[in-house]
Amino acid sequence: MVLITGASGFVGSAALKHLLAAGYRAVGTVRRSSNLKRLVQMEEHLREADLADIDALSAVMKGCRAVVHCAARSLDWGRTKDFLEVNVRGVENVVKAAAAVRSVRRFVYISTANVIGYGKRNMTELPVHETRLRFTYSRSKREGERTVQQMAKKEGISFLILRPSAVYGPEDWKWSYEMVDRIARSYWPLIDGGRAVFTPLYIENLCRAIELAIESEKNDLVLNITDDVTVSWREFCDKIADCLGVPLHFKNVPSPIALSIAALFGFAYKSILPRRVPNITLYRVIRSSRDFHYSCDRAKEMLGYTPDSDIDTHIQTTVEWYRSVVKRLVHE
């Protein structure tokens, strides 16, 4: 049995479905308040447990040989204490719960490649301690990694830490849906003409990496996971527009101007509307104007990871999902 935390989220729901389709016995944790739109008719595979409740986590882990920790606060805006509560203390609780259940022998932690930083090509996994991180999310995920490394070793649980890059695909209601919808209906802002490059990660590739991590005989590894493809933001948007059958309308915004606007928005929202997310954030501007380019060579070597690098098919599948959603919404 495999337990996936955060099963209502994009990555967690995809991992649960992938493992079940691959013949695994698997269950996923959700909170009482979770939106289960990604998990329709999957109630038998869901268990209620909050990251703050170690007893509940231990109860749902009984009989499990592996835990895949996907639950996280994955936002580009918010209070530091909220990120730490979920991405650090939540990790501590899940490891403690796993340690209390003697059957758990493998802990797979889903981190983010952003803990390495950005701005260079082919960035590798090590060493993160030299990287100064600007964003609270990235810092909290790096601290979550350290928590796994220290606590899992202490408890005798083998672990693998996966650092996915820019994950996209069907059922991603944040980045993927918003981007395709904007390109379909109006325009997409491109910072500096969209010349910055990144390494995308299609959701199914990440799910394959998770399965490999569960079964691998390797222990205590930290691995970047990407599609092993390099693409610029302009190229990525062009591919989406081609699949939609529309011309790409975009607004070119110089990065100094975008950064200034984001800084002003950030200051105003923190002062006046601290619980609301600005339309533009520093993270989004930097994410679109600097290279976020990571190497997955170590995962290919150590994990036997062989990503499907057909980005055109991945984008086509994502656009088809978007169209099905729009069609359903129109009928509703």
Residue pairs with C-beta under 8 A, 6 or more apart in sequence:
1 25
1 26
1 27
1 63
1 64
1 65
2 19
2 24
2 25
2 26
2 27
2 64
2 65
2 66
2 67
2 68
2 214
3 26
3 27
3 28
3 29
3 47
3 60
3 61
3 64
3 66
3 67
3 68
4 12
4 15
4 16
4 19
4 26
4 27
4 28
4 29
4 67
4 68
4 70
5 12
5 28
5 29
5 49
5 51
5 67
5 68
5 69
5 70
5 71
5 94
6 12
6 28
6 29
6 69
6 70
6 71
6 72
7 13
7 15
7 16
7 27
7 28
7 29
7 30
7 39
7 45
7 46
7 70
8 28
8 30
8 31
8 34
8 35
8 36
8 38
8 39
9 38
9 70
9 71
9 72
9 74
10 38
10 167
10 171
10 172
10 173
10 174
10 203
11 70
11 110
11 164
11 167
11 203
11 206
12 28
12 68
12 70
12 71
13 28
13 38
13 39
13 171
14 169
14 171
14 203
14 204
14 206
14 207
15 68
15 70
15 206
15 207
15 210
16 26
16 27
16 28
16 39
16 42
16 45
17 42
18 204
18 207
18 208
18 210
18 211
19 26
19 207
19 210
19 211
19 214
20 26
20 45
22 211
26 45
27 45
27 46
27 47
27 60
27 64
28 39
28 45
28 46
28 47
29 46
29 47
29 48
29 49
29 57
29 60
29 71
30 36
30 39
30 46
30 47
30 48
30 49
31 48
31 49
31 50
32 48
32 50
36 42
36 46
38 171
39 45
39 46
47 60
48 56
49 56
49 57
49 59
49 60
50 56
51 57
51 71
51 86
51 89
51 90
51 93
51 94
52 89
52 90
52 93
53 93
54 93
54 96
54 97
54 100
55 97
57 93
57 94
57 97
58 97
58 100
58 101
61 67
61 97
61 98
61 101
61 103
61 104
62 101
62 103
63 103
64 101
64 103
64 104
65 103
65 104
65 105
65 106
66 104
66 105
66 106
66 107
66 108
66 214
67 94
67 98
67 104
67 106
67 107
67 108
68 108
68 110
68 210
68 213
68 214
69 91
69 94
69 107
69 108
69 109
69 110
69 148
70 110
71 86
71 90
71 94
72 86
72 87
72 90
72 110
72 141
72 144
73 82
73 83
73 85
73 86
73 87
73 137
73 140
74 112
74 137
75 137
75 277
76 135
76 137
76 277
76 281
76 283
76 284
76 287
77 269
77 277
77 278
77 281
77 283
78 136
78 277
79 274
80 136
80 140
83 136
83 137
83 139
83 140
84 140
84 143
86 140
87 137
87 140
87 141
87 143
87 144
88 140
88 143
88 144
88 147
91 109
91 144
91 147
91 148
92 147
92 151
95 107
95 147
95 148
95 151
95 152
95 155
95 157
96 151
98 104
98 107
98 155
98 157
99 151
99 155
99 157
104 157
105 157
105 158
106 157
106 158
106 159
106 160
106 213
106 214
107 148
107 152
107 157
107 158
107 159
107 160
108 159
108 160
108 161
108 162
108 210
108 213
108 214
109 144
109 145
109 148
109 159
109 160
109 161
109 162
110 162
110 164
110 210
111 141
111 142
111 144
111 145
111 161
111 162
111 163
111 164
111 222
112 137
112 138
112 141
112 163
112 164
113 123
113 163
113 164
113 165
113 199
113 224
113 225
113 226
113 292
113 294
114 133
114 135
114 137
114 138
114 141
114 292
115 128
115 131
115 133
115 138
115 141
115 142
115 145
115 163
116 123
116 124
116 125
116 128
116 131
116 163
116 224
116 294
117 123
117 131
117 132
117 133
118 286
118 287
118 290
118 291
118 292
119 290
119 291
120 291
120 293
121 197
121 291
121 293
122 293
122 294
122 295
123 224
123 293
123 294
123 295
124 224
124 294
124 295
124 297
124 298
125 163
125 222
125 223
125 224
125 298
126 222
128 142
128 145
133 139
133 142
134 282
134 286
135 282
135 283
137 283
145 161
145 222
148 159
148 161
149 159
149 161
149 220
152 158
152 159
152 220
153 159
153 220
158 219
158 220
159 219
159 220
160 213
160 216
160 218
160 219
160 220
160 221
160 222
160 223
160 303
161 221
161 222
161 223
162 206
162 209
162 210
162 213
162 223
162 225
162 299
163 222
163 223
163 224
163 225
163 294
164 201
164 206
164 209
164 225
164 226
165 198
165 199
165 200
165 201
165 224
165 225
165 226
165 227
165 292
165 294
166 175
166 198
166 199
166 200
166 201
166 292
167 201
167 202
167 203
167 206
168 175
168 176
168 200
168 201
168 202
168 203
168 314
168 318
169 176
169 202
169 203
169 204
169 314
169 317
169 318
169 321
170 176
170 203
170 317
170 318
170 321
171 203
171 321
172 203
172 318
176 318
176 322
177 322
177 325
179 188
179 237
179 240
180 240
180 244
180 318
180 319
180 322
181 322
181 326
182 188
183 237
183 240
183 241
183 244
183 246
183 248
183 249
184 244
184 246
184 322
186 249
187 249
187 250
187 251
188 237
188 248
188 249
188 250
188 251
189 250
189 251
189 253
189 258
189 288
190 233
190 234
190 237
190 250
190 251
190 252
190 253
190 288
191 233
191 253
191 254
191 255
191 258
191 285
191 288
191 289
192 252
192 253
192 254
192 255
192 289
193 234
193 252
194 232
194 233
194 234
194 235
194 236
194 237
194 250
194 252
194 288
195 232
195 233
195 234
196 232
196 233
196 288
196 289
196 290
196 291
196 292
197 230
197 231
197 232
197 233
197 291
197 293
198 230
198 231
198 232
198 233
198 236
198 291
198 292
198 293
199 226
199 227
199 228
199 229
199 230
199 231
199 292
199 293
199 294
199 296
200 226
200 227
200 229
200 231
200 236
200 311
200 314
201 225
201 226
201 227
202 227
202 308
202 311
202 314
204 308
205 225
205 226
205 227
205 307
205 308
206 225
208 305
208 307
209 223
209 225
209 299
209 303
209 305
212 303
212 304
212 305
213 223
213 303
216 303
216 304
218 302
218 303
221 298
221 302
221 303
223 296
223 298
223 299
223 302
223 303
223 305
224 294
224 295
224 296
224 298
224 299
225 296
225 299
225 305
225 307
226 294
226 295
226 296
226 307
227 307
227 308
227 309
227 311
227 314
228 296
228 300
228 307
228 309
229 309
229 311
230 293
231 239
231 311
233 288
236 315
237 248
237 250
238 248
239 311
239 312
239 315
240 248
240 315
240 318
240 319
241 247
241 248
243 315
243 316
243 319
244 319
255 285
255 289
258 280
258 285
258 288
258 289
259 282
259 285
259 286
259 289
261 280
262 278
262 280
262 281
262 282
262 284
262 285
263 282
265 278
265 279
265 280
265 281
266 278
266 281
266 282
268 278
269 276
269 277
269 278
296 305
296 307
299 305
300 306
300 307
308 314
